[in-house]
Amino acid sequence: MKKQNAGLIALSIVFILMGGFSTIYNLSKYVSNRVFMSNAEKTTGYVKWIDHELKTWGHNKKASNKAETYYITVAFDVGGREYTREIFTGTYYVSQNEKVNVYYNTDKNGEPDKVVTDIDNDKRPYLTWPLILLLGIVLLVLTKKNIISVGRKR
């Protein structure tokens, strides 16, 4: 291994670790929600409230320096009582009063214990992390085969 390629190898390992762990986490959360939804009780709720937050940073406040977050409150009834579930998301937008499927389990007191909505499940794993994983693998292979390198040739 050439000494100047150590940086590329380290960068590819960072990409592989970040992309791999994030991909596994997102997929496990998605599968866990799907399994829970197949066994849970189901009711119909509605979007009670939507709050939107836009954060900007930096000197120029360019479009690339912005992050959007939606705080969505879903209301639903279990046993004649209204409960709410707050969902934080940066990419999903629904309309106020829109109907939403709510899946839940109840505890020994009959109160909802775990709650998952269709909105939670629509937050599917993004392609960003698998692409970062793939980039890391490709970068590592190309570096190991000396197809790409960093530094001056002597």
Backbone torsions as a table, in degrees:
resi	resn	phi	psi	omega
1	MET	NA	132.6	178.3
2	LYS	-75.8	144.5	-176.3
3	LYS	-62.6	-36.7	-178.0
4	GLN	-70.8	-17.3	178.6
5	ASN	-85.0	-6.0	180.0
6	ALA	-59.6	-36.7	178.1
7	GLY	-64.8	-41.9	177.9
8	LEU	-65.5	-40.1	178.9
9	ILE	-65.4	-42.7	178.0
10	ALA	-62.7	-42.2	178.8
11	LEU	-63.5	-42.3	179.7
12	SER	-66.4	-35.7	176.9
13	ILE	-66.1	-39.6	176.6
14	VAL	-61.8	-45.0	177.7
15	PHE	-61.0	-43.2	-179.4
16	ILE	-63.9	-44.9	-179.9
17	LEU	-66.0	-48.0	-180.0
18	MET	-61.9	-50.6	-178.8
19	GLY	-65.1	-40.0	-178.9
20	GLY	-66.5	-51.0	-179.6
21	PHE	-63.3	-42.8	-179.0
22	SER	-67.4	-38.7	177.6
23	THR	-64.2	-46.3	179.2
24	ILE	-62.3	-43.3	179.9
25	TYR	-61.8	-49.4	-177.8
26	ASN	-63.4	-42.3	179.2
27	LEU	-66.9	-39.9	179.5
28	SER	-66.4	-37.7	177.5
29	LYS	-65.6	-42.3	179.0
30	TYR	-63.0	-47.6	-179.9
31	VAL	-65.1	-41.3	178.0
32	SER	-59.0	-44.2	177.8
33	ASN	-63.6	-41.7	-179.9
34	ARG	-63.5	-42.0	178.6
35	VAL	-65.4	-44.9	178.8
36	PHE	-59.4	-45.4	-177.4
37	MET	-63.2	-31.6	-179.1
38	SER	-72.7	-22.2	-177.8
39	ASN	-109.1	-8.7	-173.4
40	ALA	-88.4	165.3	172.0
41	GLU	-74.8	154.6	-175.0
42	LYS	-129.2	139.4	173.2
43	THR	-141.8	171.8	177.3
44	THR	-108.7	127.9	175.9
45	GLY	-115.3	-168.2	178.8
46	TYR	-146.4	157.7	178.0
47	VAL	-77.2	109.8	-176.1
48	LYS	-84.7	-36.8	-173.7
49	TRP	-153.7	142.3	175.4
50	ILE	-129.5	125.2	175.3
51	ASP	-118.8	142.4	-175.6
52	HIS	-125.6	134.8	179.0
53	GLU	-127.0	132.4	177.7
54	LEU	-120.6	118.7	179.4
55	LYS	-107.8	135.2	174.9
56	THR	-125.9	153.8	178.7
57	TRP	-148.9	167.4	-179.3
58	GLY	92.9	174.8	-176.7
59	HIS	-77.6	-40.3	-173.1
60	ASN	-89.4	-17.1	-176.5
61	LYS	53.8	44.2	178.8
62	LYS	-67.9	166.7	180.0
63	ALA	-58.6	-32.0	-178.5
64	SER	-75.4	-9.7	-179.1
65	ASN	-103.8	35.5	-178.2
66	LYS	-127.1	145.9	175.1
67	ALA	-135.2	129.2	179.2
68	GLU	-105.3	139.9	174.7
69	THR	-134.4	133.4	174.7
70	TYR	-106.8	133.7	174.0
71	TYR	-109.8	108.3	-174.9
72	ILE	-109.7	125.9	177.2
73	THR	-105.2	120.8	178.3
74	VAL	-106.5	129.0	177.5
75	ALA	-106.1	143.2	179.4
76	PHE	-153.3	157.8	-179.4
77	ASP	-107.4	136.6	172.0
78	VAL	-136.5	119.9	178.5
79	GLY	61.9	33.2	178.2
80	GLY	82.2	-0.5	178.0
81	ARG	-110.5	143.5	178.4
82	GLU	-89.6	133.9	175.8
83	TYR	-123.6	160.5	177.5
84	THR	-129.3	154.9	175.8
85	ARG	-133.6	125.6	179.1
86	GLU	-100.0	133.2	-176.9
87	ILE	-122.2	133.0	177.9
88	PHE	-107.9	126.9	179.1
89	THR	-151.2	151.6	-179.6
90	GLY	-106.2	-5.9	-173.1
91	THR	-128.4	-11.4	-172.9
92	TYR	-108.6	134.8	179.0
93	TYR	-130.8	133.2	176.7
94	VAL	-126.2	169.1	179.1
95	SER	-93.7	149.3	175.6
96	GLN	-63.2	142.0	-177.8
97	ASN	72.2	5.3	176.9
98	GLU	-69.0	139.7	179.9
99	LYS	-75.4	142.5	-176.8
100	VAL	-138.2	135.0	173.1
101	ASN	-74.9	134.8	-179.9
102	VAL	-122.7	128.5	179.3
103	TYR	-113.3	134.8	-174.8
104	TYR	-151.7	159.1	168.1
105	ASN	-117.4	149.7	178.6
106	THR	-106.8	151.4	175.8
107	ASP	-86.0	-172.1	-176.3
108	LYS	-66.5	-17.7	177.7
109	ASN	-92.8	2.2	180.0
110	GLY	83.3	9.6	179.4
111	GLU	-92.8	147.3	177.8
112	PRO	-59.3	127.0	-178.2
113	ASP	-95.4	-61.1	176.3
114	LYS	-115.6	136.5	-177.5
115	VAL	-131.9	131.1	175.1
116	VAL	-131.6	136.4	179.1
117	THR	-113.1	170.2	174.5
118	ASP	-60.9	-30.9	179.6
119	ILE	-65.4	-41.5	176.6
120	ASP	-58.2	-42.9	-175.8
121	ASN	-76.5	-21.7	177.1
122	ASP	-75.3	-11.6	175.8
123	LYS	-83.4	66.6	-177.5
124	ARG	-67.7	160.4	176.8
125	PRO	-58.7	130.9	179.7
126	TYR	-74.0	158.4	176.5
127	LEU	-78.8	-9.9	-177.3
128	THR	-57.6	-51.0	-175.2
129	TRP	-67.6	-43.6	175.2
130	PRO	-62.0	-33.5	178.0
131	LEU	-68.9	-37.1	176.0
132	ILE	-65.4	-40.4	175.6
133	LEU	-59.8	-48.2	179.4
134	LEU	-62.1	-41.6	177.5
135	LEU	-59.7	-43.2	178.5
136	GLY	-62.2	-42.4	179.6
137	ILE	-65.6	-46.4	180.0
138	VAL	-62.4	-44.3	179.5
139	LEU	-61.3	-41.3	179.3
140	LEU	-65.0	-45.4	-179.1
141	VAL	-64.3	-45.5	-179.7
142	LEU	-64.2	-35.8	178.5
143	THR	-70.5	-43.5	-179.3
144	LYS	-64.3	-33.2	179.9
145	LYS	-88.2	7.6	179.6
146	ASN	57.7	30.1	176.2
147	ILE	-79.9	-34.8	173.9
148	ILE	-124.9	151.7	176.5
149	SER	-154.4	168.7	-178.9
150	VAL	-119.9	145.1	176.3
151	GLY	106.3	175.0	-178.9
152	ARG	-84.2	144.2	173.2
153	LYS	-84.5	138.7	-178.9
154	ARG	-112.0	NA	NA
